[in-house]
Amino acid sequence: MTNKEWYEKRKSEHRCVTCGKQDSRTLSGLVYCAECNTKRTEAQRKYRREISDYDKKVRQIRKKEGLCIQCGKEDAYTMAGRSRCADCAEKMREADKRRYKKDGKKRNDQAYQQRIERGLCVRCGKHPVPPGRRICDLCVKQTQRNTRKRFIEQGGNWPRGENGICWTCNKEPVIPGQRVCAACYEKVLAAQKKADEWHKENGYGPFAEGVRAFWELKRARKLLRNTTPMAVSNPMSGEGNTERSLPLNG
């Protein structure tokens, strides 16, 4: 009798297909008794740990030798200090895009809303933020450091926006009354028009609503500074003037 025949025979008799014993699990239709099921589960966990440890060691060795941690090849990417070659990096990016396209935006919006409700930073989700803010001080400082580092590496001037230089491209002189040059100003107008059209068709998500409310509040504060004291409605409450303005003068 072959192994498959033994398996089918014991299964039809409601006995464990491994040891042949009968208990409540096999009588309920399962193929393994409680004892064999526990042994099988422990063996599977041990095997997964061994495979994981082996893969981890292989990745460490490949990374130390300047090879791709995924396929073991060497190219310009790995020679420059990256952990994956160009082909594997591209495959990983495509997989991330497909995964995000499937349900990434929905998960991000849910996490964003949950963090707002709990009073946590919407970026790291770890530190509490004061009322009226969405990002903690640590994340703000980290963003500033990354921005400064990127501009310096690209040969730009820092701080940005000084001496009448465009805040966006950091190269051309600004136009009067703005913080950007003429070319960047046109790009901002085109991008904002495109975004407005998209939001009219698809609505505003939690993040977009937060950004919109932020700039409306900033515009209201600027009006208070530049005009005589007057009652200005809080745009965060959804009342009063809701006309949008470009975030270029703030």
C-alpha positions as CSV (number, residue, x, y, z in Angstrom):
1,M,0.0,0.0,0.0
2,T,1.4,3.4,-1.0
3,N,1.7,6.4,1.2
4,K,-1.2,8.1,-0.6
5,E,-3.4,5.0,0.0
6,W,-2.5,4.9,3.7
7,Y,-3.3,8.6,3.9
8,E,-6.7,8.3,2.3
9,K,-7.5,5.1,4.3
10,R,-6.8,6.8,7.7
11,K,-8.5,9.9,6.7
12,S,-11.7,8.0,5.8
13,E,-11.5,6.2,9.1
14,H,-11.2,9.6,11.0
15,R,-7.7,8.7,12.3
16,C,-4.5,10.7,12.4
17,V,-2.8,10.3,9.1
18,T,0.6,10.3,10.8
19,C,0.3,8.0,13.9
20,G,-3.1,6.4,13.2
21,K,-4.6,7.5,16.6
22,Q,-8.1,8.9,17.0
23,D,-9.1,11.9,19.1
24,S,-11.5,14.8,19.1
25,R,-9.6,16.6,16.3
26,T,-9.7,13.6,13.8
27,L,-13.4,12.9,14.7
28,S,-14.2,16.6,13.8
29,G,-12.7,16.1,10.3
30,L,-9.1,17.2,10.8
31,V,-6.3,15.0,9.5
32,Y,-3.8,15.3,12.5
33,C,-4.3,14.5,16.1
34,A,-3.5,17.0,18.8
35,E,-0.1,15.5,19.5
36,C,1.0,15.2,15.9
37,N,-0.3,18.7,15.1
38,T,1.8,20.2,17.9
39,K,4.9,18.4,16.7
40,R,4.3,19.5,13.1
41,T,3.8,23.1,14.1
42,E,7.0,23.2,16.1
43,A,8.9,21.6,13.3
44,Q,7.6,24.1,10.8
45,R,8.6,27.0,13.1
46,K,12.0,25.6,13.6
47,Y,12.5,25.2,9.8
48,R,11.3,28.8,9.2
49,R,13.7,30.1,11.8
50,E,16.6,28.2,10.2
51,I,15.8,29.5,6.8
52,S,15.4,33.0,8.1
53,D,18.8,32.9,9.9
54,Y,20.5,31.4,6.8
55,D,19.0,34.1,4.5
56,K,20.1,36.8,7.0
57,K,23.7,35.5,7.0
58,V,23.8,35.3,3.2
59,R,22.6,38.9,3.0
60,Q,25.2,40.1,5.5
61,I,28.0,38.4,3.6
62,R,26.9,39.7,0.2
63,K,26.5,43.2,1.5
64,K,30.0,43.1,3.1
65,E,31.5,41.9,-0.2
66,G,29.7,44.6,-2.2
67,L,27.2,42.2,-3.9
68,C,23.5,42.5,-4.4
69,I,21.8,41.0,-1.3
70,Q,19.0,39.5,-3.4
71,C,20.7,37.9,-6.5
72,G,24.4,38.1,-5.6
73,K,25.4,40.1,-8.7
74,E,27.8,43.1,-8.7
75,D,27.2,46.3,-10.7
76,A,27.5,50.1,-10.5
77,Y,24.7,50.2,-7.9
78,T,26.4,47.8,-5.4
79,M,29.9,49.3,-6.1
80,A,28.4,52.6,-5.0
81,G,27.4,51.2,-1.7
82,R,23.8,50.2,-2.4
83,S,22.4,46.9,-1.1
84,R,20.7,45.9,-4.4
85,C,21.7,45.9,-8.0
86,A,19.9,48.0,-10.6
87,D,17.7,45.1,-11.8
88,C,16.6,44.0,-8.3
89,A,16.1,47.6,-7.2
90,E,13.8,48.2,-10.2
91,K,11.9,45.0,-9.5
92,M,11.4,46.1,-5.9
93,R,10.1,49.5,-6.9
94,E,7.6,48.0,-9.3
95,A,6.4,45.6,-6.6
96,D,6.0,48.5,-4.2
97,K,4.0,50.4,-6.8
98,R,1.7,47.5,-7.4
99,R,1.2,46.9,-3.7
100,Y,0.5,50.6,-3.1
101,K,-1.8,50.8,-6.0
102,K,-3.8,47.8,-4.7
103,D,-4.5,49.1,-1.2
104,G,-1.7,51.4,0.0
105,K,-3.6,54.7,-0.3
106,K,-6.6,53.3,1.7
107,R,-4.3,52.1,4.5
108,N,-2.4,55.4,4.6
109,D,-5.6,57.4,4.8
110,Q,-6.9,55.1,7.6
111,A,-3.6,55.4,9.5
112,Y,-3.6,59.2,9.0
113,Q,-7.1,59.6,10.4
114,Q,-6.4,57.3,13.3
115,R,-3.3,59.2,14.3
116,I,-5.2,62.5,14.2
117,E,-7.9,61.1,16.4
118,R,-5.3,59.8,18.9
119,G,-3.4,63.1,18.9
120,L,-0.2,61.6,17.5
121,C,2.2,62.7,14.8
122,V,0.7,61.8,11.4
123,R,4.2,61.0,10.1
124,C,5.9,58.8,12.7
125,G,2.8,57.9,14.7
126,K,4.8,57.9,18.0
127,H,4.9,61.3,19.6
128,P,1.9,63.4,20.7
129,V,1.4,66.8,19.0
130,P,-0.2,70.0,20.4
131,P,-3.7,71.0,19.2
132,G,-3.7,72.5,15.8
133,R,-0.6,70.7,14.6
134,R,-0.2,67.4,12.8
135,I,3.6,66.8,12.8
136,C,5.8,66.5,15.9
137,D,8.9,68.6,16.4
138,L,11.3,65.6,15.8
139,C,9.8,64.9,12.4
140,V,9.9,68.6,11.5
141,K,13.6,68.9,12.4
142,Q,14.3,65.6,10.5
143,T,12.5,67.0,7.4
144,Q,14.5,70.2,7.6
145,R,17.8,68.3,7.9
146,N,17.0,66.1,4.9
147,T,16.0,69.1,2.8
148,R,19.1,71.0,3.7
149,K,21.3,68.0,3.0
150,R,19.6,67.4,-0.4
151,F,20.0,71.0,-1.5
152,I,23.7,71.2,-0.5
153,E,24.4,67.9,-2.3
154,Q,22.8,69.3,-5.5
155,G,25.0,72.4,-5.3
156,G,22.3,74.8,-4.2
157,N,22.5,77.7,-1.8
158,W,21.4,77.4,1.8
159,P,19.4,78.8,3.5
160,R,16.8,78.8,0.6
161,G,15.0,82.0,-0.4
162,E,17.7,84.4,0.7
163,N,19.1,87.3,-1.3
164,G,16.1,87.4,-3.6
165,I,16.7,83.8,-5.0
166,C,13.8,81.5,-5.8
167,W,12.7,79.3,-2.9
168,T,11.9,76.4,-5.2
169,C,14.7,76.1,-7.8
170,N,17.2,78.0,-5.7
171,K,18.7,79.6,-8.8
172,E,16.7,82.4,-10.4
173,P,15.6,85.7,-8.9
174,V,12.1,86.0,-7.5
175,I,9.3,88.0,-9.0
176,P,8.1,91.0,-7.0
177,G,5.9,90.1,-4.1
178,Q,6.6,86.4,-4.3
179,R,9.2,83.9,-3.1
180,V,9.6,82.1,-6.4
181,C,10.8,82.9,-9.9
182,A,8.6,83.4,-12.9
183,A,9.1,79.9,-14.2
184,C,8.4,78.2,-10.9
185,Y,5.4,80.4,-10.3
186,E,3.9,79.2,-13.6
187,K,4.6,75.6,-12.6
188,V,2.9,76.1,-9.2
189,L,-0.2,77.6,-10.9
190,A,-0.4,74.7,-13.4
191,A,0.0,72.1,-10.6
192,Q,-2.6,73.8,-8.4
193,K,-5.1,74.0,-11.2
194,K,-4.6,70.3,-12.0
195,A,-4.9,69.4,-8.3
196,D,-8.1,71.5,-8.0
197,E,-9.7,69.7,-11.0
198,W,-8.8,66.3,-9.6
199,H,-10.2,67.1,-6.2
200,K,-13.4,68.4,-7.7
201,E,-13.9,65.0,-9.4
202,N,-12.6,62.8,-6.6
203,G,-13.1,64.8,-3.4
204,Y,-10.6,65.6,-0.7
205,G,-8.9,63.0,1.4
206,P,-7.9,63.5,5.1
207,F,-4.4,64.7,4.2
208,A,-5.6,67.1,1.5
209,E,-8.2,68.5,3.9
210,G,-5.5,69.1,6.5
211,V,-3.2,70.9,4.0
212,R,-6.1,73.0,2.7
213,A,-7.1,74.0,6.2
214,F,-3.5,74.8,7.1
215,W,-3.1,77.3,4.3
216,E,-6.5,78.9,4.9
217,L,-5.5,79.5,8.5
218,K,-2.1,80.9,7.4
219,R,-3.9,83.3,5.0
220,A,-6.2,84.4,7.8
221,R,-3.3,85.1,10.1
222,K,-1.5,87.1,7.4
223,L,-4.7,89.2,6.9
224,L,-4.7,90.0,10.6
225,R,-1.0,91.1,10.5
226,N,-1.4,93.3,7.4
227,T,-4.7,94.9,8.1
228,T,-6.5,96.6,11.0
229,P,-7.9,94.3,13.7
230,M,-11.0,92.6,12.4
231,A,-13.0,89.5,13.0
232,V,-11.6,86.7,10.7
233,S,-13.4,83.4,10.8
234,N,-11.4,80.3,11.6
235,P,-11.1,78.2,8.3
236,M,-10.4,75.1,10.4
237,S,-14.1,75.1,11.5
238,G,-15.3,75.2,7.9
239,E,-17.1,78.6,8.3
240,G,-16.6,82.0,6.6
241,N,-14.5,82.6,3.5
242,T,-13.2,79.3,2.1
243,E,-11.6,80.8,-1.1
244,R,-8.2,79.2,-1.6
245,S,-5.0,81.1,-2.1
246,L,-1.6,80.2,-3.3
247,P,0.8,79.3,-0.4
248,L,3.5,81.5,-1.8
249,N,3.3,84.7,0.3
250,G,3.1,83.0,3.7
